[in-house]
Every structure is written in C-alpha cells, then in structure tokens.
Amino acid sequence: MCEVRGATMYCKADDANFCKTCDETIHSMPIIRDHKRTTVEDINWYIKGAEAWLKEVYDDLKDKPPRNARAKHLVALPLVGTGKGGASSSSGGMVLALLPVLYKAANIYNYDIAIVSIKRYSFAAIQLERNRFCAKHKLWDGILDENLTKEATRLAQLAKKGKLVLFVGSGVSAGAGMPTWKELLEYLAIASGIDDKELELLKTMNVLDSASVIEIRLGSKKLGQIIAEHLIVTHFSLSCALLAGLPVSQVVTTNYNRMFELASESLGLDVAILPYAPAGNCNRWILKMHGCTSHPEDIVLTREHYMRYATRRSALSGIVQSLLITSHMLFVGFSLNDDNFHRIADEVRRSLKRSNDGVLSASGLNFNTSKFGTQLQLRNNPVTALLWKEDFHMVPMVEEDVDHKIAARKMEIFLDHLLSLATTTKAFLLKPQFDVLLTSNQTKLRNSLLQMMKELPAEAKEAPEFTSVISMFKRLGWDQYEGNEDKN
C-alpha cells in the first residue's frame, strides 16, 4: 500500500489499496497482471457517506426504545450508490468496502444492521462475500452454538436439494407489530363492546370459545371484516424477509395477514395463494390454512369453524398431509398446538403405520429414523419436546429462562445464517460489475462461457435447445441477448 499518495485502486488478491502509480508499477508484472482491481476514489465517497449516516442514526436512536419489542434497533440500508447513485459499475468493490464498515458500526453502536436488495444478483453477491468475510474473521463463532450451527447446515442442505417446505405461524409476523392470537382476541372483544368484567371472564375460557362469544356479539360477517381491517400489512418483519429468501417453493401458513405474500412478491416471485388461485405457473405457492384477509368470509377462528374444518377444507388438509410425507417441513413462529394441525399429523401417523422395516416417503426418508419436520422454538420447552419427539426435531434458540426479546433476536440470527448457507443463485457470475468478487476459477468459467456465446454459430442459435442455454445464461446474470433488459 502506498504511504505517500492517496489510494485510487483496490486489489482483492493483495487485500490492499494502491495509488495510480503503484498500481501500474506492481500490476505490470506478468504474474499478477490479471489481478482484479476496482476503483476506490468514488467508492470511498459513498463509504464515508454511509459511515456518517450510521453515526447519525445512532445519535437519533440512542435514547429511544427499539420498535416492536425488539432487543436492539434494526437499521437497514441498500448497497449504497449501486442503484441510481452512479456506482453501479463498482458494485463488487462496494460490497468489499461496505461489509467491514457495517460490522464495525454494529459493534460500536450496538444495533442490528441489514443490507437490503431487490435484485437477486446483488443479493447473491453480497451473501457470497459475506460468507467469506465471516469465515475469515470467524464472526459466527460464539453467536450460534455448535448445535444451532449444525441445525442451520442441515436445514440449508435440505433447502438446496428442494426438500424443504415452510410452515409459517403468527410468531413470524410479530416482528412487524402484528398481534398474537390472544392480542387479536382482546382487540376483537373490545370492538364487540364487551366490558372489562366480561373481558376478564373471556380470558378464563378456551380461546376458541372466547372467539365464539365474540362472533355472537359481532356476527360472523362483521367478525371477518374487522379482522381483515385490523391485519392490513404494508411491510414485513425481518424473520419474514429471511424466510421468503429461502429457495422454497411451497409454504403453509395459519396467518390471516398477507405479510409472507408481500415479502415473496418483493423478491420478484410469482406467488399463487391457495385455495384462491391455481398453482400451475408460479415460483411459489402459499396455502392459507385458516383463510386470508383478502377473503374475510373464510377466516377460521371459532370452535365451530374448527369443528367444521375437516369437512369444508379436506383438500387443504390433504395438501399438508402430503407435504409432511414427501418433504421436510420447517415450522417457524408456530407452536404446534393448533387443533387442525394435530388432526392432520395424527392422520399422517396412522396412514404410514410405521413398521419395523421402515416406511420410505417419496423423498427417500425412512420414517423409522427420520422425522416429519423441524420446529424452531424461541425457548427450550421440554414438555413440547416430549410430546412431539417422535415426529419433529425440536430446535430451541435459548434455554427456558432467557428473556423473550433475546430469544427472538437469536431466532433472527439463526434464520440469517440459514439463508446465508442456503442461497443457491449465482446470478452475479456474468455481471461485470461483480468481477472483483470472483475467484480465479470463477473468472475462468465466466470468460469461457462468454467466449463460447460469442463464437457460437448463427445456425446453432436456431436449435430449439438454444432457449435452454439462454435460460441458463440469464440465471447466471447475462442480459445481452436480443436486448434482454436487466430485471433481476
């Protein structure tokens, strides 16, 4: 690194900044001539702006409590300058320069930071370099214990193989301020005109019976409408965003709100909502077991609704049963105490009739040794673990006596690590703005692919199979065929 003149170039291979003269002198040597470098003059301007902004955010938040009962404030920013900010061509260099700044700021200011991107190739590039950065500095050590690290790796492998499906409960929405079931019932009770004395009596009843009383007061039609109006979402929680980013195409939820749909659509996915739309041509379908705010007449809340569920919605139950048999189901924000789910799980158990020889599912899982799924718990619950030990892996984030806020943050960290391990897209490989992030082997592959496409005869492009080749190139970030626009 030059100690006389200001740096103008950054070399990843050397992990050093160089002035223009030193860069030209050193990288004129044949052995290192091909080192990828990126301009740092402009990048430094953006980085200094990000540092100043992070400090200003801290000054603004330091005397305020975190929103939505979080353990720490959550601060989000994009890959600065790489959209319309003028630094798009230096996106890879921006990733390299920004990550250390963000980790340092998180330690100094004691808040959580998220980099957000709606572009898959930027997201993939950030995850790639972040994994390298964390491994180099051992940043995951001490944050997640050995068991949680092992569980995240196991689930990531299932996701990458296409064997993981999600079951999303109300806990995933809590980080965005959505009410729990009990909080929703209290809101509905007050809306129905129930006085304080009756409200206390309701709290002593089973939640399904409480809901029935409220429905009698309001009427079934008005009950659904009030729920739909109360659960309108305009943003989503961090946990919801992390789960939506997983390479999973099938999702089940008992949530009425559209938060997971919003998170999925923000990624550019075509989402079908079952049972309201066919799932034929979509990237992901979401099965709404208990109805949706977009169809308030279908909301399942009272005991009567639950008793009639098997008759009215047998097809939906059948889909969940099929997923339990053919895939590995990851439960997040769901307590496994839902009556409908108990019925579905019991039918799966009975239909499999686990024999001494073992029963193989379509996914190749032996049901004598394998479980239907995994439940992520905020805190260790030995009673629940005992009840479901034959069916599910129980993965608690913390022990029983740890504060709820701390446990919820540990869940976010676990999901963050899971997503970092499960990210499969390589949409940055053919994007020249990320060349500086590529290894030597990746660079050789990139150059070979582009050379192949350049030298491909016109006749070869007339072959029907060429469309598959183009699809592969687009998945790797190529956008130069017949004016194809960069929309990913």
N, C-alpha and C positions, 0 to 999 in steps of 0.2 A: 504493500500500500504506500502510495506517495505521501511523504510528510511535508512536502513543500507547496504543491499546488492542490486546488480543490478537486475532489473526485467527480468524474463525469461518466464512468463506466463501472458496472458491477459484473464480476465473473463468478458464476456459481461454483465451477470446478475448483477455483482457487479460494472461494469464500472471501473475496477481497474487493475493495474499491480501488480504481485506478484513475489518475488524471489522464488526459488525452495523450500526452507524450509517453508516459509509462505504459499505457495500454498498447500503443502502437509498437513500442520497442519490445515489450515482453511477448506479446502475442504474434510477433513476426516470426518467432521461432517455429519451425515446422511441427515439432512435437505437440505444441499447444495452440497452433493456429486456429484449430476448429473449435476451441472452447466457446460456448455460448455466452455472450455478454448482453447486457441491457443498459440503456442509458439511465443514469441516476439523477441527472440535473433536474428534470421535470418531476420525476418520482419523489425526490426529496421535498419538493414544494408541497406535494399532496400529503406526504407523510407528516410534515411539520404542521400542516393544517389539521390533520387527524389528531395529532398529539395535543394541539391547543384545544380542539373540540372536546376531547376526552377529559381534559382538565376542567373545562368549563362545565361539562355535565356533572362532574364530581362536585364542584362548588355549588351547583344548583340542587343536587340531591342529598348532600351530606346530612342535612338536618330534617329530611323528610323520610317517613316510613316507606318501605317498598310496597308497591301496589299488589293487590290480590293475595295478601298474606304470604308473600314470598320471603325467604330467608335473606336474600340480597336483592338489590336493584338489578334489573335486566336492561342492558344498553345494547342497541342494535345499530349497525351501520353497514353500508354496502362495500363492495370492493372499490374504494373511493377512486373517482376520476375515470373509471373504465367504461362508463355508460356514454353519456353525452359530455363528459368532463374533459375530453381531449387526450386522455391517456390510454385509450383502448388498445393501441398498438403495443403498449408496455404492460399488458395485464399480468403476464407471468412475473415480471420484475416487481410489480406492485404486490403480488402475493408474497414474494420473498421478503420484501421490505416491511410489509404491514404486519405480518404474523408476530414477529418479535415485539413490535410496539404494543400490540394488543395484549399479549401475555404479560408484559411488563406493567401495563396500565391496570390490568385486572388485579395484579398483586399489590400495586401501590394504592389504588383507590378502593379496593375491596368490593367491587361489584362484578357481576357476570356480564360477559360481552358475547354477542352473536354477530357473525358476518352473515348477511342475507344476500341471496341472489335468486333471481327467477330464471336465469339461464343455466341449463344443465351443464354445459361445458365449463362455465366458470365455477359452478358448484363442485364438479368433479376435480378440477384442477386445484381448488382450494383444499379439498379433502386429501388429495394426493400429497401435496406439500405439507399439510398439517400433520399427517401421519408420519412423514419423515422427520419433521421438526420435533414432534412429541417423542418419537423413538430416540432421536439423537440426544435430547435433553432429559429423557426419562420422566416426562411430565405426568404420565398416568400413574406412576409409582406412588403409592400412598394415598391416592384419591379413591381408587377402587381396590378392594382387597382381592386376593388370589381367586376366591370363588366367584365373585362378580365378574372378574376379567374372563374367567373360564366360561361362565354362562353367556356373556356377550359374544364370545368367539363361537360358541356352539350355535347360538341363535342366528348369528351372521352367516354361518355356513349353510344353515337351513334356508335362509332367505335367498342366498346366491344360487342355491340349487332349485329355487322355485317351489319349495316345500312348506314355506311358512305362510300362514294366514293370520289376520289380526282379529281380535275381539276387543272392541273399544268401549269402555264404560264411562260413567259420568265423571270419574276422577280425572280423566284427561282434559275435560273442559274447565275444571276448577281453576286452573292457572290463568284463565282469561276472564275470571269473575262469574262464571256460570254457577248457579246454585246446586247444592247437593239435593238428593231426593227429599230429605227431611226439610231442608230450607224451602224447597219448592212447595211442599205441602203446607208449610206455615204461611207462605205468601198467599196461596190459594184460599186457605181458611180465613185469613183476614179479608181477602177480596169478597168472600161469600157472606161477610157480615157477622161471623162468629165472634162472640165477645171473649174477654180474657179467661173467664171461668170455663167456658166450653172449650177453649183452646187448650187449657191445661188437661182437661179430660181427654181430648183427642190425642194428646201426647202419650197417654197411658194405653192407647189402643194399638193394635197391629196397623202398620202403615197402609195396608190395602183397605182395611175397614175405615180408617180415617179418610182415605180418598173417597170411599163410597159415601160417607156422610157429607163431604164437601160437594160431591156431584149432585146429591139430593138437593142441597141448598141452591146450587147454581143451575142445574140442568146439564145433561150430557153435552149438548151442543155448545153451550157457553163455556163449559169447563175446557174443552179442547181449544176454543178460540183464545181464552185467557192465557193458557199455557203457550200457545203459538206466539202471542204478542209479547209475552214475558221473556221468551227464549230467542228472540231475534239476535243474530250474531253479525258483527261487522269485522271481527278479527279473530285470530285463533291463538291458542296457547303455544308455548314453546314445545311442550310434550307432543301436542297435536302436529306441529310442523315437523318434528323429528320422526314421528311415526309415519307421516304422509310421505316422507322422503325415502322410506324403505322400498326395495324392489319387491313389492307385494301387490298382487292384482285382485285379491279377494278380501273383503273386510266385512265383519259383522258388528253391529252396534245396537245397544239398547237406548242410546241417546236420541231424544226427540230433535235436538237442535241440528243445524246444518254446518257445524264447525269443521268436521272432518272433510266434508264435501268441499268447503271453501279452501281448506289447506291443500287438498288434492288438485283442485282446479287452478290454484295459484302456481302450481308446477307445470301447467300446460297439459295436464292429463284430461282425456275424455272420460268422464265419470258417468256411470249409469246407476240410478237409485232403484233398488229392488224393494217392493214389487211394482214400482210405478213406471219403470221403463225397461225395455229389453236389454240384455247384457251382451248382445251379439258383437257390436262394433265399438268396443271401448277399451281403454287401457286398464281401467279398474272399475269393479262394481262394489257397491256398498249396500248391504242388506240391513234394512231398518226393522229390527225385530218388533219394536214396540210403537211403530208409527213415526211420523215426521211432522214438524211444524208446518210444512207445506201442505199437509193433509191432516188438519187437526181432528177430523172426524174419526181417524184411525188410531188415535193415541190410546195406548194401553196403560192404565193407572190404577183402576179399582179392582176389588176382589172379583166382581162379576166379569170384568174384562179378562182377568187371568183365567177364570174358570172356563170361559168360552174360547180361550186362545187356541187350544188343540183342535177344535172344530173349525174355527174360522181361518186359521193360519197354518194348517197342517203342512202346506207346501213349503212355507218358510222354515218350519221346524225340520223338515226333511233335508233342506239345504244345509242347515247347521249340522245335522247328524252326519251327512255325507262328508263335510269338511273335517269333522272330528275323526272320521275313519280314514280318510285319504290323505290328510295333511297334518301338520303340527300347528296347533292353534296357540297363539301368544295372547294372553289376557292382560290388559293394561287398564288400570282405573276401574276394574270390575271385581266385586267382592265374592263372586261365586255363590251368593245367597238368593239369587233370583229363582222363583218357583218354576217358571217356564224352562229355565236352563237345567234345573235339577231333573225335570221330567225328560228333557231331551237327552241328557247324559245317561240317565238310567236306561232309556230305550237302547242307546248305543251299547251299553254294557251287556244288556240281555241279548241283543241281536248277535253280538260277537261270540258269546258263550265261551269265554277263554278256556281252551282245553290245555291239557298237559303238554300237548305237542306244539302249542302256539298257533296263533292265527295271524296270517300276513295280510296287511292292508294293501291297497293299490299303490301306496307309496313305498312299499317294501319294509314297513315297520313291523317287527314281531311284537304282538300285543302281550306276550308273557314278559318281555323285557323292556318294552317301550311304553311311553305314556301318551295320552291324547294330546297333551299340550303343556304349556308353562304359564304359571301365574306370577306376575311381578307384584310383590307386596311392598307397601311402604315400610311396614314394620313386621318383624317376626311374629307370627301368630301360631303357636304350636297346636292349638285346638283345630284350626282350619287345616293345618298341615296334616294332622292325624286323620281328619275326615276325608281328605282328597289324596292321600299319599299314594294310593294305587293308580290314580288316574292322571295326576299332574305333577310336574316339577314345581316346587314352591321356592321362589327366589325372593327372599326379603332383602330390602336395601339396607336396613339397620335393625338393631335389636328393639325389643318392646318398649323400653323406657326412653327412647330418643324422641326429641321434640318433632312434631308433625312437619314443621317448616323445613327442618334439616333433612328429614326423610324424603320430602317432596323434591328438594334440590338434588339429593343423591339419585333419585329416580331420573331426573333430567340428565344428570351426568352419565348415568348408565345408558340411557337411550341415545345420548350423543355419541358415546363410544360404540354402541351397537351400529349406529348408522355409519360411522366412520369406517367400520370394518366391513359393512355390507354393501357399500357403494360400488356398483359394478360398471357404471358408464365410463367410457373412455372418450367422450365427445370432444375432448380438448386436443387429442393426438394430432389432428390435421389442421389445428388452428395456429397460424404462425405467431400470434401474439403470446402463445404459451411455450414457444420453443425453448426458452431458457430453463424451463422446468424438466425437460426431457433428459433421460439418461442417454448414454451413448448408444445402447441397443435400441431404445425407443426412437432416437433420431435416425438410425439406420433403417428401421422399419418404416418410419414416416417417409423418408426420402425414396425408398424403394417403391412404396405404394404410389406416391405422386409421379414417379418416373414411369411406372407401369401404365398409369392412366394417361400420361402424356403421350406415350408411344403406342397406345392401343389403336389398331387399325379401325377405320370407319366401319368396315364390314363387321368387325367383332361387336361393335356397339349396336348392330341391328339384331343380334341374337336375343331371343326372349329372356335368357338368363341374365342379360346385362342389367336388367332392372334390379335384380337381387344384389349385384355388385354395387350399383349406385346406392341402394339402401344401406349396405354395409359402410360405404364411404361416408354417407350422411351421418350415420351413428357415430362415426369417428370424428365428426366435426367438419367434413368437407362441404362447401357450399358454392362451388364454382361451376356446376353443370347446368347448362341452359338457363342461366340467370337465377338459379335457385337462391332465394333470399335466406339470410341468416335469421331463423326464427326460434332457434333453440337455446 
